[in-house]
Amino acid sequence: QLQLVESGGGLVQPGGSLRLSCAASRFTLDGYAIGWFRQAPGKEREGISCISNTGSSRNLANSVKGRFTISRDNANSTVTLQMNSLQPEDTGVYYCAADRVPCWPLPGETKFRSWGQGTQVTVAS
């Protein structure tokens, strides 16, 4: 299993932006699809985005479509989730996950075997 590390979380006002990054420790991410998930307080973890190992296939949940974008830089072994127009309902812990899975349809958490520890995103005024 890969060891993944998320970064870039924090506190932002409604309408603001954050950029989350996912990197692998001691391994490269190329060859793996990367999924982003989030878990709001008191709710189940929700899959919000996925990018294929080459970056040619990308998928976004309806709840974030048009506001979030996912990209990857295999040369630097990082995956980025750019989050714009953030709203309070986007608050939660954001996780990245890796495995050799297709991104269509959007894969659920049981499809991924490697996970990061998560980074907190809080959207509040």
Secondary structure per residue as TSV (DSSP state, phi and psi in degrees):
chain	resnum	aa	ss	phi	psi
A	1	Q	-	360.0	143.4
A	2	L	-	-78.3	151.9
A	3	Q	E	-101.1	119.3
A	4	L	E	-110.8	147.6
A	5	V	E	-131.7	123.4
A	6	E	E	-95.8	150.9
A	7	S	E	-150.2	163.4
A	8	G	-	105.6	-2.7
A	9	G	-	-70.8	172.1
A	10	G	E	162.3	-166.4
A	11	L	E	-101.6	130.5
A	12	V	E	-141.3	149.7
A	13	Q	-	-78.0	154.9
A	14	P	T	-53.3	136.5
A	15	G	T	90.3	-8.9
A	16	G	-	-83.4	-175.6
A	17	S	-	-131.4	152.8
A	18	L	E	-142.6	153.7
A	19	R	E	-122.9	117.7
A	20	L	E	-97.6	143.9
A	21	S	E	-123.1	149.3
A	22	C	E	-128.4	126.2
A	23	A	E	-132.6	156.4
A	24	A	E	-101.9	143.3
A	25	S	E	-95.9	120.4
A	26	R	S	73.7	-4.4
A	27	F	S	-134.3	163.9
A	28	T	-	-96.7	153.9
A	29	L	-	-88.0	-14.9
A	30	D	T	-64.0	142.2
A	31	G	T	99.5	-12.1
A	32	Y	S	-120.5	138.6
A	33	A	E	-74.4	146.8
A	34	I	E	-119.4	129.0
A	35	G	E	-111.7	148.9
A	36	W	E	-113.6	135.7
A	37	F	E	-129.2	160.1
A	38	R	E	-141.9	152.9
A	39	Q	E	-133.4	113.8
A	40	A	-	-83.1	156.4
A	41	P	T	-55.3	127.7
A	42	G	T	76.7	6.9
A	43	K	S	-122.2	164.3
A	44	E	-	-75.9	157.5
A	45	R	-	-67.9	135.9
A	46	E	E	-119.3	130.9
A	47	G	E	-78.4	131.7
A	48	I	E	-121.8	-20.3
A	49	S	E	-163.4	157.6
A	50	C	E	-152.2	143.4
A	51	I	E	-133.0	136.1
A	52	S	-	-71.2	170.4
A	53	N	T	-61.0	-31.2
A	54	T	T	-93.0	-13.5
A	55	G	S	88.5	-1.1
A	56	S	S	-77.4	-19.8
A	57	S	-	-121.5	127.7
A	58	R	E	-136.1	144.3
A	59	N	E	-139.3	142.4
A	60	L	E	-134.1	141.0
A	61	A	-	-68.0	153.1
A	62	N	T	-58.4	-31.2
A	63	S	T	-66.6	-19.1
A	64	V	T	-123.5	-4.5
A	65	K	T	-60.1	135.2
A	66	G	T	88.7	-12.9
A	67	R	T	-118.5	-34.2
A	68	F	E	-108.8	147.0
A	69	T	E	-132.6	148.4
A	70	I	E	-119.5	141.1
A	71	S	E	-149.6	166.9
A	72	R	E	-144.7	152.9
A	73	D	E	-128.2	93.4
A	74	N	T	-67.9	-25.8
A	75	A	T	-63.2	-34.4
A	76	N	T	-105.9	5.1
A	77	S	T	54.8	49.0
A	78	T	E	-134.3	150.8
A	79	V	E	-124.6	135.5
A	80	T	E	-118.5	137.2
A	81	L	E	-115.6	107.5
A	82	Q	E	-89.3	122.0
A	83	M	E	-117.3	116.3
A	84	N	-	-115.6	164.8
A	85	S	S	50.3	46.3
A	86	L	-	-67.2	144.0
A	87	Q	-	-125.6	161.3
A	88	P	G	-54.8	-31.4
A	89	E	G	-71.0	-8.0
A	90	D	G	-84.8	-3.8
A	91	T	-	-63.1	137.1
A	92	G	E	162.2	-178.3
A	93	V	E	-93.0	128.6
A	94	Y	E	-105.2	131.5
A	95	Y	E	-122.3	145.7
A	96	C	E	-108.9	153.3
A	97	A	E	-143.2	153.4
A	98	A	E	-133.4	141.8
A	99	D	E	-173.7	172.4
A	100	R	S	-93.3	82.7
A	101	V	-	-135.4	155.3
A	102	P	-	-75.9	153.6
A	103	C	-	-95.6	-1.4
A	104	W	S	-125.7	126.2
A	105	P	S	-67.3	171.6
A	106	L	-	-57.2	118.2
A	107	P	-	-74.0	142.9
A	108	G	-	-80.3	173.2
A	109	E	G	-64.8	-26.6
A	110	T	G	-69.2	-12.6
A	111	K	G	-80.9	-13.5
A	112	F	-	-110.7	135.0
A	113	R	-	-103.7	-20.8
A	114	S	E	-112.6	131.9
A	115	W	E	-135.3	152.3
A	116	G	B	-89.8	177.6
A	117	Q	-	-84.2	-14.5
A	118	G	-	98.0	154.5
A	119	T	E	-136.0	136.3
A	120	Q	E	-80.7	133.0
A	121	V	E	-120.7	123.3
A	122	T	E	-124.0	124.2
A	123	V	E	-112.9	110.0
A	124	A	-	-158.8	153.3
A	125	S	-	-98.3	360.0
